[in-house]
Structures are given as C-alpha cells and as structure tokens.
Amino acid sequence: MSLRTGTRFVKQLGATNTTTNKILLDTLTGTLPCLSVTTRKLSRTAAKRPATVRNNLKFKLHDDIERKFLNFYPDVIHAISAEFPSISTNITKLLTHTLSTTVIGKRYGLLVPRSYKELGGAGSLDEALMLGWGVELVRAANNLTSEIVHDLEKNRRGQETWHKKQQMGQAALSHVKILESSIFLVLRRYFSHTEYYSQLVDLFAEAVGHSAQSYSLDLKLNPEENKPGLQAYDMWRYKSLVYSTKTFPCLVLPVGLALHLAQLSQSPVHEAAKKILTEIGLLHQIKQDFDNCFKHYEEGDIARGRVTWLIVLARQRATPAQLRELDILYGNPEPEAIARVKEIYYKLKLDKNIAIHVEEKSKDIEGYIQQMAKVDRVGLSQSLFFKIHGEISSDDYTFIQSPGYYQDRNAQVVSSV
C-alpha cells in the first residue's frame, strides 16, 4: 500500500490518538497486511475504539476465510489495548510487533476457522476467527519468551528482537505476561457466556503450561542436565520438546478449539485428533531438522547444540570414537567443528536414512487417517487431517495460508480502489 493511500485509510478510522494512528499507518504500509472491519461479535467495543471500515483493501492472494481473519486484526488490537487504558499506546506497539508475520511466521491461528469449516461448523465464523487470534497470541508470547531468555539480537527472519529494539533486556518478560493475560481477558469477554468456555480456558492454560515445560527441557538453559556421551540428547526429550514448542501450539490447540466450537467436546474425539496431530507435528520437525542440516547454507542447529532428530540418532548409532568426537564438537560454533559433525552424520548415512524414514512415516500417517472413524460416527473429518498432513509434508500444497504470505508481504496488499 502506498503512503498516501495508507494515510487516507487511517483518517477513515477516525482515531484520535496520534501515536496509534502512526502505528496503524506503519502496519498498513509494511509491517502487517491487515484490514479494519467491525464484526458483530466485537461490536460491544465500538464505543471504546475508533470506527473501522469494511472492505477498504483487497487481498489478491487470500480466500474468504483468510481475508476475514486478517480483517479481525485491528479489532483484536483495540480490544486488548482497551484492557490496559493507562498503557494502551505501548500495548498497541507490542501487539503490532509481536503478531507480525515477519516475527512469528505462518498464521497457524487460521487453522481454527479452517478446521471449524472442515468439521461442518454451520455457525458464524466470528468466534473461530477470534480464537484463531488467541492462538497467535500464544505463539507471540512463546516467541517473545524465547528471544528474551536466549538474548537474541535478531529473530529467524532477520528482524531486530523486541527486547533489543526497546532496550528493555530481561524486563521485557513483563510483556510476555501481558500477551498471556490478554488471551484470558479476551476469552472472558467474548466466551464466558458459552457452554464451552471452560474447555477453551483449559486448552489455552495447557498451551501456556507447555511453553513453561519446554524451557525446563532446554539444555542450553539447563546445562546441569548435560551428561557425558550426549546422554541428555535422548528421544524422550526430543519428542517432548517438539510437542511442547511446535505440535501443541500450532496444531493441537487450534484444532482442539475448532472441535469445541463444532460441539465436538467428547474426550475420545480429542484424543484421536491429538494422536494424529502429534505424528504430523513430529514428522514436520524431523523434516525441518533434516533441511536445516543438509539443505540450508546457514545451518545453526549444530552450532547452537540444539536437540534435533539427527543428533539423537547419531548418539544411538555412533561408534565409541565417533560419540567422543560428537560429545566434544556438538554445540561448537567453529566451522571446522560443524563440518566434522556433518561428516559423522554422512558416515552414519543419516542423510539417506532420514529421507527414507520421512517417506515411510508420511505413508503411515496417511494410513492412520484412513482408519479414522467417519464423521457421522465420532465427528472427525478425514479431509481435515489429510489437508493438514498435506500442508506439513509438501512444499507446494497450501491449506493453512496463501502461498508466499509472509515471505513476501509486499506482494499481498493492494491499495484501495
């Protein structure tokens, strides 16, 4: 969007706060591709925030669900900022930064409305859209925590981290608490009257708990757990970290929320969904570990001593001499050390074996989905899980989000007519 068009749009919002206007203008012209719209569900806050305008922008690459999801963004900002009136401008800045796709990447929150529709949900999408942004708040809080505790200068996409940008250091952990508390404030305001309110609260509370658990498993933050021979790099720790940091917040949480919205709150239904999503999430991380090591030029897992599928397998299969080398070299950022670790990986044929494992595991997951009970029996949609699996296992298939969404945000937003 051009600066001129963005300025006209912000004027249409009618915001009286100059700083807020500037933040929204920056957002519209680059930081986030978002629209403003007044929804039925959020109309209760209309008197407390600037009026918004529907269909002011067009998204060439987005379908109807994605467009509606993006339309909710300004309303989420205003609704949360209204909960902190004394620091509302700072909250707007915090949310604008931490919810940006240049910071947290793919919008897994979209899985809530997409899953709801796949499950046959016939009601309004408003609740699913709002819960989708709740998922994004969880991911934003998790991401901000990681940046602070590891004291990162830049995020994975080369953007300056929030605590460095604001020169706050560890004090920025207070902003993590604001993001987490915002989730439950939104739930109370918009869902306390629903019959599934307690289930929604439980799911989000579990998400926050998994985030805390993941840091207790992080070997870089808990060096006392490191033992000779890389003993701490075991399969239990790896799978636990994958589930807590990726599978639950990105897959289990949004699909679980959609199941409750679709009146599918039976425990067997959620357990069946969790079982399949756990396998899909694990496969996704194994693929990512493989790509990070053998495909990406700037590999960082070895240098940072991360718990990956490759080091777990290498520990199991290495000779005593190779294991002693790995114990010394793994986590060393020197190029020679990284090269030697990779050389051991190649000697163990991890490059070939993991590729075979990924292919076989993908077929196993397809079999699990095919064995799933039909919708008319337990309420689960085979189509939904095939689509999620397709999203994770293919480089081309897209279900969650439009292709190239956060890789090239400038190609997505066009100025208003």
PEFEN-V533310 format. One record per backbone hydrogen bond with DSSP energy under -0.5 kcal/mol. NH is the residue of the N-H (numbers start at 1). CO is the residue of the C=O. E is the energy in kcal/mol with one decimal. If there is no record, write none. Layout:
NH/CO/E ; NH/CO/E
//
This chain:
6/2/-2.6 ; 7/3/-2.4 ; 8/4/-2.0 ; 9/5/-2.3 ; 10/6/-2.4 ; 11/7/-2.1 ; 12/8/-1.6 ; 13/9/-1.1 ; 14/10/-0.8 ; 14/11/-0.8 ; 15/10/-0.7 ; 18/16/-0.6 ; 21/17/-2.4 ; 22/18/-2.2 ; 23/19/-2.3 ; 24/20/-2.6 ; 25/21/-2.4 ; 26/22/-2.7 ; 27/23/-2.4 ; 28/24/-2.6 ; 29/25/-2.0 ; 30/27/-1.1 ; 31/26/-1.9 ; 32/27/-2.0 ; 34/32/-1.2 ; 35/70/-1.0 ; 37/71/-0.7 ; 39/37/-0.7 ; 43/40/-1.0 ; 45/42/-1.8 ; 46/43/-1.6 ; 48/45/-1.5 ; 49/45/-0.7 ; 49/46/-0.7 ; 56/53/-0.6 ; 58/414/-0.8 ; 60/58/-0.7 ; 60/412/-0.8 ; 62/59/-0.5 ; 67/63/-2.4 ; 68/64/-2.4 ; 69/65/-2.3 ; 70/66/-2.3 ; 71/67/-2.0 ; 72/68/-1.0 ; 72/69/-0.7 ; 73/70/-1.3 ; 74/35/-1.0 ; 76/72/-2.4 ; 77/73/-2.2 ; 78/74/-2.6 ; 79/75/-2.6 ; 80/76/-2.3 ; 81/77/-2.6 ; 82/78/-2.0 ; 83/80/-1.4 ; 84/81/-1.6 ; 85/82/-0.5 ; 87/84/-1.4 ; 88/85/-0.8 ; 91/87/-2.2 ; 92/88/-2.3 ; 93/89/-1.9 ; 94/90/-2.4 ; 95/91/-2.8 ; 96/92/-2.5 ; 97/93/-2.0 ; 98/94/-2.8 ; 99/95/-2.2 ; 100/97/-1.1 ; 103/100/-1.7 ; 104/100/-2.4 ; 105/101/-1.3 ; 108/106/-1.7 ; 110/107/-1.6 ; 111/108/-1.9 ; 112/109/-1.7 ; 113/109/-0.5 ; 114/110/-2.1 ; 115/111/-2.4 ; 116/112/-2.5 ; 117/113/-2.1 ; 118/114/-2.2 ; 119/115/-2.3 ; 120/117/-1.4 ; 121/116/-2.7 ; 129/125/-2.8 ; 130/126/-2.3 ; 131/127/-2.4 ; 132/128/-1.9 ; 133/129/-1.6 ; 134/130/-1.3 ; 135/131/-1.9 ; 136/132/-1.6 ; 137/133/-1.9 ; 138/134/-2.0 ; 139/135/-2.3 ; 140/136/-2.5 ; 141/137/-2.5 ; 142/138/-2.4 ; 143/139/-2.6 ; 144/140/-2.6 ; 145/141/-2.3 ; 146/142/-2.2 ; 147/143/-2.2 ; 148/144/-2.0 ; 149/145/-2.9 ; 150/146/-1.8 ; 151/148/-0.9 ; 152/147/-2.3 ; 155/159/-2.8 ; 158/155/-2.0 ; 161/153/-2.0 ; 165/161/-2.8 ; 166/162/-2.6 ; 167/164/-0.6 ; 168/163/-2.4 ; 169/163/-1.2 ; 171/168/-1.4 ; 172/169/-1.8 ; 173/170/-2.1 ; 174/171/-1.8 ; 175/172/-1.2 ; 176/172/-0.9 ; 177/173/-1.6 ; 178/174/-1.5 ; 179/175/-2.2 ; 180/176/-2.5 ; 181/177/-2.7 ; 182/178/-1.9 ; 183/179/-1.1 ; 184/180/-1.0 ; 185/181/-2.0 ; 186/182/-2.4 ; 187/183/-2.1 ; 188/184/-2.3 ; 189/185/-2.1 ; 190/186/-2.5 ; 191/187/-2.4 ; 192/188/-0.8 ; 194/191/-1.9 ; 197/194/-1.1 ; 200/196/-2.0 ; 201/197/-2.4 ; 202/198/-2.3 ; 203/199/-2.0 ; 204/200/-2.2 ; 205/201/-2.6 ; 206/202/-2.3 ; 207/203/-1.9 ; 208/204/-2.1 ; 209/205/-2.1 ; 210/206/-2.3 ; 211/207/-1.7 ; 212/208/-1.8 ; 213/209/-2.2 ; 214/210/-2.2 ; 215/211/-1.1 ; 216/212/-1.0 ; 216/213/-0.5 ; 217/213/-0.9 ; 217/214/-0.5 ; 218/214/-0.7 ; 219/217/-0.5 ; 222/218/-1.1 ; 225/222/-2.2 ; 226/223/-1.5 ; 230/227/-0.9 ; 231/227/-0.6 ; 231/228/-0.8 ; 233/230/-1.6 ; 234/232/-1.9 ; 238/234/-2.1 ; 239/235/-2.7 ; 240/236/-2.3 ; 241/237/-2.5 ; 242/238/-2.4 ; 243/239/-2.3 ; 244/240/-2.4 ; 245/241/-2.7 ; 246/242/-2.1 ; 247/242/-2.3 ; 248/243/-2.9 ; 250/246/-2.1 ; 251/247/-2.0 ; 252/247/-2.3 ; 253/248/-3.2 ; 255/251/-2.0 ; 256/252/-2.5 ; 257/253/-2.3 ; 258/254/-2.0 ; 259/255/-2.2 ; 260/256/-1.9 ; 261/257/-2.1 ; 262/258/-2.0 ; 263/260/-1.7 ; 264/259/-3.1 ; 265/263/-0.5 ; 270/266/-1.8 ; 271/267/-2.7 ; 272/268/-2.1 ; 273/269/-2.2 ; 274/270/-2.6 ; 275/271/-2.2 ; 276/272/-1.7 ; 277/273/-2.6 ; 278/274/-2.3 ; 279/275/-1.5 ; 280/276/-2.3 ; 281/277/-2.9 ; 282/278/-2.2 ; 283/279/-2.3 ; 284/280/-2.3 ; 285/281/-1.9 ; 286/282/-2.4 ; 287/283/-2.3 ; 288/284/-2.0 ; 289/285/-2.8 ; 290/286/-2.3 ; 291/287/-2.7 ; 292/288/-2.6 ; 293/289/-1.5 ; 294/290/-2.9 ; 295/291/-2.1 ; 296/291/-2.4 ; 299/297/-1.4 ; 304/300/-1.9 ; 305/301/-0.6 ; 305/302/-1.0 ; 306/301/-2.2 ; 308/306/-0.9 ; 312/308/-1.8 ; 313/309/-2.2 ; 314/310/-2.8 ; 315/311/-2.3 ; 316/312/-1.3 ; 317/313/-2.1 ; 318/314/-2.3 ; 323/319/-2.9 ; 324/320/-1.8 ; 325/321/-1.7 ; 326/322/-2.7 ; 327/323/-2.3 ; 328/324/-1.4 ; 329/325/-2.9 ; 330/326/-2.7 ; 331/302/-1.5 ; 332/329/-2.4 ; 333/331/-0.5 ; 337/334/-0.5 ; 338/334/-2.2 ; 339/335/-2.5 ; 340/336/-2.0 ; 341/337/-2.2 ; 342/338/-2.3 ; 343/339/-2.0 ; 344/340/-2.0 ; 345/341/-2.2 ; 346/342/-2.5 ; 347/343/-2.2 ; 348/344/-2.0 ; 349/346/-1.3 ; 350/345/-2.4 ; 353/349/-2.8 ; 354/350/-2.4 ; 355/351/-0.7 ; 356/352/-1.8 ; 357/353/-2.4 ; 358/354/-2.8 ; 359/355/-1.7 ; 360/356/-2.5 ; 361/357/-3.0 ; 362/358/-2.1 ; 363/359/-1.6 ; 364/360/-2.0 ; 365/361/-2.4 ; 366/362/-1.9 ; 367/363/-1.9 ; 368/364/-2.3 ; 369/365/-2.4 ; 370/366/-2.1 ; 371/367/-1.7 ; 372/368/-0.5 ; 372/369/-1.1 ; 377/374/-1.8 ; 378/374/-1.7 ; 379/374/-0.7 ; 379/375/-1.3 ; 382/380/-0.6 ; 385/381/-1.4 ; 386/382/-2.4 ; 387/383/-2.2 ; 388/384/-2.2 ; 389/385/-2.5 ; 390/386/-2.4 ; 391/387/-2.1 ; 392/388/-1.8 ; 393/389/-2.8 ; 394/390/-1.4 ; 405/402/-1.5 ; 408/404/-1.8 ; 411/408/-1.5 ; 412/409/-1.7 ; 413/409/-0.8 ; 414/58/-1.3 ; 414/412/-0.5
//
